Amino acid sequence: MQWRKTPDPNRETVDALVQELIVPMPIAQLLAQRGISDFDSAKHFFRPQWSQLHDPFLMQDMDAAVQRIQQAIEAGEAVMVFGDYDVDGTTAVALVTSYLKYKITQLRPYVPDRYAEGYGISKKGIETAKEEGITLIIALDCGIKAIEQVAYANELGIDFILCDHHLPGAELPDAVAVLDPKREDCPYPFKELCGCGIGFKLIQALQNKLGLPESELTSYLDLVATAIAADIVPLEGENRTLTFLGLQQLQTDPRIGFQFFIKDLKRPLRVTDLVFVIAPRINAAGRMDQGLTAVELLMSTDKETALPIARSIEFFNTERKSTDERITKEALQQIELEEAVDNNSTVVYHPSWHKGVIGIVASRLIEVYYRPTVVLTQSEEVLAGSVRSVSGFDVYQALEACKDSMIQFGGHKYAAGLTLQPEQLDAFKTAFENYVAEHILPEQKTPSLAYDLEVSFRDLNAKLLRILNQMAPFGPKNMRPVFVTHHCKDAGGSRVVGKDKTHLRLDVVDGSSSRFSGIGFGLGQLLSEVKLQKPFSVLYTLEENEFNGVTNLQLRIKDLKFES
């Protein structure tokens, strides 16, 4: 692991924050690193409020979208709410459908089948709308490049409102409204909303236009927060405010569909609970069964209806785990058999691999071979793949360079999807490997850990942790602060713990003679060197540990480096 220091903030800004906020120097440094420079920005950071949300009508085409939905309400039109099958898409469909169900009589939620229809707006979905007399489709978390599909719908007399957050192409679909802050002509001040976030801005605009109180929208914020966490968008600006308020909603009055998954948590909810507890289960429906199952759960209003759906989703999640573990083993074997261990990229394929988990498998392969990775499987007559990247490497640009060896692709800098003809596989492998070899930087070939500050153990205390916790919610662009302490040694009590003795329980003292306990999961193999009294640096976050009713500060160790 490489260790990367977050750039030091301006010293004058730090000193001013210490004086103005009356906070310890480490806190002032952390705030300045996050772009906080004065009392007002600190107040907004520590106390996110509804009033910090932007006017939804600042978004290009929002007026047109609201007018078209109002028209549908007044004329009694049938409306379809169409969304992707992942967490962002299904939460968005649940959000918009729940909001409109008392305003539109004929309302049809629709999530495409991952296997029969694939990603994005499908011809089958449009034809289903035509058969059911639907004249307006609201698409969420997809559609920004669906030029042909929207044109086809127009021919059938069906209007589209697109709510997407992916990068547009050179041409926009001919829809009634295209809501996407990443449009070059969109003046909306925050560009990093997820698909469900844009769906929320749509219902916020409708609520305002209808003259109804915005406070009625609070109940939808648990969906928005879950989507933001699952889609790994930056947790700054409006995303941070929506997540903060959404966690409050989840804590105080979660929807029934979420209650089953969080009922055993005894502490306040965190973003990590959304990422590792709720999101995988919502995702499992679309991966192993139908995304619409997740929408039904999220829209359930009574426990009798929700319970069997929640149980089925729990089953799908268990099935998903065992499936992705098996495929990961097979993929690792394939890399070794093809003598591709030393490649600059990974491209693996097997026709029997489950399409619903190949994205997860790609991420797991990166944990072993840290490089841009493509996992492909058979999908009817073509090959479908999921792409994942490493820190700093733009895999979307890599795919753009390989487009002659594909049918189509789409996605982000770090994650994408693609389809290709079977006969294109060899050419794609070669083109992708060549591009990565030519463009990847040496520092992008090794995983790295970023840290914020170098501190002494004597700087760590309960007051510091209390303020650190108030910097939550944590996520991309606002990660939990990471510290480094140098010149540490075993204080005598370090040992391995856990059922299989793979975790390191560290008893450590630093150069200030301050002593701390820490836990390093999966770091048990370092104990023998620690016991040699070799000095080392430790990289960690600070947390509370409760044992036998006693609460103490402890280090959550991310890595150790022995000093020469």
Secondary structure by P-SEA (a helix, b strand, c coil): cbbbbcccccaaaaaaaaaaccccaaaaaaaaaaccccaaaaaaaaccccccccccccccaaaaaaaaaaaaaaabbbbbbcccccaaaaaaaaaaaaaacccccbbbbbbcccccccccccaaaaaaaaaacccbbbbccccccaaaaaaaaaaacbbbbbbcccccccccccccccccccccccccccccccaaaaaaaaaaaaaaaacccccccccaaaaaaaaaaaacccccaaaaaaaaaaaaaaacccccccccccccccccccccccccccaaaaaaaaacccaaaaaaaaaccccccaaaaaaaaaaaaaaaaaaaaaaaaaaaaaaaaaccccccbbbbbbcccccccaaaaaaaaaaccccbbbbbbbccccccbbbbbcccccaaaaaaaacccccccccccccccccccccaaaaaaaaaaaaaaacccccccccccccccccccccccaaaaaaaaaccccccccccbbbbbccccccccccccccccccccccccccccccbbbbbcccccaaaaaaacccccccbbbbbbbcccbbbbbbbcccccccc
